[in-house]
Amino acid sequence: MHSPHQLNAKMLPDSLNIVECEQPQYELNRFLYQLVGDSWDWGDLDTYTNEQWQARVEDVALRTWIAYYRGSIAGYYELYRPDGVNAEIKYFGLSRENIGKGFGGALLSQAITSAWKWPGTQRVWVHTCTLDHPSALKNYLSRGMTIYKQEITPLI
């Protein structure tokens, strides 16, 4: 996405509250990664040490937001912008208990809005794959994102 005007936002329900984690806590990010990612077999950070998690989360190029529903964590997203202009939605998703409540589009809309509000952002992008929710790509496209590149990796 190259312009905030491309966003086809879905309204945030009153029952969902999204808060930025302004004080980095690597243990919290590790918990969020496992809470959301375990349902989809995310594993790229499974071997990270405490020191690697801490360095990752305390990087000024990474920002984290948590969505709360009725006092519990409903999901989260991380934005990563190491070059100061290209904001990647690094991790994004809902906890198992909150899938199917209509929160996905609203949470993604907030993630994209947060990326555009980060001064200097010129592009917002995300990777997705078969390890994500089956509706992930549809959600990204529905919010106004376009496919840049598709790859098919042969099974080994």
Helices and strands as residue ranges (DSSP letters): G 4-6, E 16-20, H 26-37, G 38-40, H 50-57, E 62-69, E 72-80, E 86-94, G 96-98, H 104-117, E 123-125, H 136-142
